[in-house]
Amino acid sequence: MTPLSFRHLNPDWNAEPNAPDVKLTVEGNTVRLTFLLNSWAYDARKGEVGALHFIGCSRWRWDSTNDHAWFEGKGLYSRQAPKWGEFYEVIGDNRPIEEDDWEVLSPDAPMSRQFLFYFRDDTIEDVAEDWSLARQMPGAG
C-alpha cells in the first residue's frame, strides 16, 4: 500500500484567490475546468482564464468544502494536504469510493490518477489519465 502523498502541480500559476469564477463542463471523457488566474502573485494578466483539461476522465466530484472548513479540519484531506488553495495529484488515497459522491463517466482506467484543486469556496476532484493547462484572454481566439 502506498502512503498518502500530494504532488504539487501548480508552482508557477494559480486560480484567482477571491473570486475565481469556476466553471466545469464535460465533453465525452474530458472534464474542462475554467477559472480566472491569479494575476497578483503569478505571471498572469488581469482577466486571463486558465482551463484545466482532465483527459480520459472516469469520474469527478465538486465538493462545497471551502477554506474555512479546511482550516477547521472539516474538509477533505484538511489534516493531510500540505496547503489550501493549490492543485495536487493525490497518490495513495485508499478511502472507499461511494458512487453517489461522484459523477461517474466510465470505469477507472488502470493508469488513472487522482487530482484535487482547492478553490476558495469549493474543492474539485477528478480521476483521469492526464491533465493539461491552457491559458487564454477572454475574447481571444
One Martini backbone bead per residue (centre of mass of N, CA, C, O) as a GRO file, in nm:
protein
  141
    1MET     BB    1   0.096   0.037   0.023
    2THR     BB    2   0.052   0.368  -0.039
    3PRO     BB    3   0.122   0.651   0.080
    4LEU     BB    4   0.001   0.949   0.142
    5SER     BB    5   0.023   1.198  -0.123
    6PHE     BB    6   0.139   1.527  -0.261
    7ARG     BB    7   0.148   1.674  -0.582
    8HIS     BB    8   0.257   1.966  -0.692
    9LEU     BB    9   0.119   2.144  -0.998
   10ASN     BB   10   0.130   2.489  -0.923
   11PRO     BB   11   0.405   2.681  -0.886
   12ASP     BB   12   0.338   2.919  -1.144
   13TRP     BB   13   0.022   2.898  -1.069
   14ASN     BB   14  -0.326   3.027  -1.019
   15ALA     BB   15  -0.603   3.104  -0.875
   16GLU     BB   16  -0.813   3.321  -0.794
   17PRO     BB   17  -0.869   3.379  -0.451
   18ASN     BB   18  -1.169   3.525  -0.441
   19ALA     BB   19  -1.289   3.509  -0.772
   20PRO     BB   20  -1.260   3.248  -0.997
   21ASP     BB   21  -1.498   3.145  -1.168
   22VAL     BB   22  -1.604   2.847  -1.172
   23LYS     BB   23  -1.606   2.595  -1.438
   24LEU     BB   24  -1.788   2.297  -1.558
   25THR     BB   25  -1.718   2.058  -1.821
   26VAL     BB   26  -1.848   1.798  -2.040
   27GLU     BB   27  -1.657   1.601  -2.297
   28GLY     BB   28  -1.710   1.308  -2.261
   29ASN     BB   29  -1.380   1.226  -2.122
   30THR     BB   30  -1.374   1.545  -2.067
   31VAL     BB   31  -1.270   1.777  -1.826
   32ARG     BB   32  -1.356   2.123  -1.783
   33LEU     BB   33  -1.171   2.380  -1.606
   34THR     BB   34  -1.258   2.710  -1.525
   35PHE     BB   35  -1.055   3.011  -1.447
   36LEU     BB   36  -0.918   3.255  -1.283
   37LEU     BB   37  -0.621   3.409  -1.268
   38ASN     BB   38  -0.345   3.499  -1.077
   39SER     BB   39  -0.212   3.837  -1.109
   40TRP     BB   40  -0.056   3.905  -0.833
   41ALA     BB   41   0.147   3.630  -0.789
   42TYR     BB   42   0.154   3.589  -1.105
   43ASP     BB   43   0.198   3.516  -1.448
   44ALA     BB   44  -0.073   3.723  -1.515
   45ARG     BB   45  -0.347   3.855  -1.654
   46LYS     BB   46  -0.603   4.041  -1.629
   47GLY     BB   47  -0.860   3.798  -1.699
   48GLU     BB   48  -0.723   3.543  -1.714
   49VAL     BB   49  -0.769   3.207  -1.831
   50GLY     BB   50  -0.803   2.887  -1.702
   51ALA     BB   51  -0.766   2.544  -1.848
   52LEU     BB   52  -0.856   2.240  -1.737
   53HIS     BB   53  -0.770   1.915  -1.862
   54PHE     BB   54  -0.930   1.598  -1.826
   55ILE     BB   55  -0.803   1.311  -1.948
   56GLY     BB   56  -0.971   1.032  -1.917
   57CYS     BB   57  -1.228   1.067  -1.752
   58SER     BB   58  -1.420   0.886  -1.499
   59ARG     BB   59  -1.433   1.108  -1.256
   60TRP     BB   60  -1.624   1.350  -1.050
   61ARG     BB   61  -1.608   1.622  -0.794
   62TRP     BB   62  -1.811   1.864  -0.609
   63ASP     BB   63  -1.713   2.040  -0.328
   64SER     BB   64  -1.802   2.265  -0.048
   65THR     BB   65  -1.527   2.297   0.047
   66ASN     BB   66  -1.369   2.538   0.224
   67ASP     BB   67  -1.137   2.720   0.389
   68HIS     BB   68  -1.270   2.708   0.668
   69ALA     BB   69  -1.308   2.400   0.690
   70TRP     BB   70  -1.015   2.318   0.642
   71PHE     BB   71  -0.892   2.478   0.892
   72GLU     BB   72  -1.100   2.308   1.091
   73GLY     BB   73  -1.085   1.993   0.981
   74LYS     BB   74  -1.353   1.929   0.768
   75GLY     BB   75  -1.201   1.855   0.517
   76LEU     BB   76  -1.058   1.734   0.255
   77TYR     BB   77  -0.743   1.673   0.372
   78SER     BB   78  -0.697   1.890   0.611
   79ARG     BB   79  -0.457   1.703   0.767
   80GLN     BB   80  -0.270   1.642   0.486
   81ALA     BB   81  -0.251   1.865   0.313
   82PRO     BB   82  -0.023   2.115   0.275
   83LYS     BB   83  -0.231   2.323   0.110
   84TRP     BB   84  -0.429   2.567   0.042
   85GLY     BB   85  -0.506   2.656  -0.297
   86GLU     BB   86  -0.427   2.393  -0.461
   87PHE     BB   87  -0.269   2.166  -0.696
   88TYR     BB   88  -0.313   1.804  -0.705
   89GLU     BB   89  -0.169   1.492  -0.667
   90VAL     BB   90  -0.307   1.195  -0.552
   91ILE     BB   91  -0.135   0.952  -0.347
   92GLY     BB   92  -0.282   0.671  -0.188
   93ASP     BB   93  -0.586   0.660  -0.198
   94ASN     BB   94  -0.814   0.443   0.023
   95ARG     BB   95  -1.086   0.535   0.004
   96PRO     BB   96  -1.397   0.486  -0.032
   97ILE     BB   97  -1.617   0.450  -0.305
   98GLU     BB   98  -1.892   0.656  -0.359
   99GLU     BB   99  -2.092   0.684  -0.623
  100ASP     BB  100  -2.280   0.928  -0.508
  101ASP     BB  101  -2.022   1.135  -0.494
  102TRP     BB  102  -2.006   1.089  -0.806
  103GLU     BB  103  -1.933   1.152  -1.143
  104VAL     BB  104  -1.981   0.894  -1.367
  105LEU     BB  105  -1.833   0.796  -1.688
  106SER     BB  106  -1.632   0.555  -1.603
  107PRO     BB  107  -1.413   0.339  -1.560
  108ASP     BB  108  -1.126   0.303  -1.425
  109ALA     BB  109  -0.816   0.319  -1.526
  110PRO     BB  110  -0.508   0.187  -1.473
  111MET     BB  111  -0.378   0.504  -1.523
  112SER     BB  112  -0.514   0.650  -1.315
  113ARG     BB  113  -0.560   0.973  -1.161
  114GLN     BB  114  -0.555   1.197  -0.883
  115PHE     BB  115  -0.727   1.513  -0.850
  116LEU     BB  116  -0.678   1.841  -0.675
  117PHE     BB  117  -0.877   2.144  -0.612
  118TYR     BB  118  -0.842   2.439  -0.421
  119PHE     BB  119  -1.077   2.658  -0.368
  120ARG     BB  120  -1.223   2.886  -0.187
  121ASP     BB  121  -1.541   2.736  -0.212
  122ASP     BB  122  -1.396   2.472  -0.338
  123THR     BB  123  -1.378   2.119  -0.432
  124ILE     BB  124  -1.192   1.940  -0.688
  125GLU     BB  125  -1.228   1.616  -0.834
  126ASP     BB  126  -1.021   1.386  -1.032
  127VAL     BB  127  -1.031   1.103  -1.256
  128ALA     BB  128  -0.741   1.054  -1.463
  129GLU     BB  129  -0.486   1.020  -1.698
  130ASP     BB  130  -0.476   1.344  -1.745
  131TRP     BB  131  -0.331   1.682  -1.788
  132SER     BB  132  -0.406   2.033  -1.877
  133LEU     BB  133  -0.298   2.373  -1.958
  134ALA     BB  134  -0.478   2.664  -2.051
  135ARG     BB  135  -0.448   2.998  -2.187
  136GLN     BB  136  -0.680   3.292  -2.180
  137MET     BB  137  -0.827   3.555  -2.322
  138PRO     BB  138  -1.092   3.718  -2.339
  139GLY     BB  139  -1.190   3.701  -2.686
  140ALA     BB  140  -0.979   3.502  -2.767
  141GLY     BB  141  -0.973   3.267  -3.023
   0.00000   0.00000   0.00000
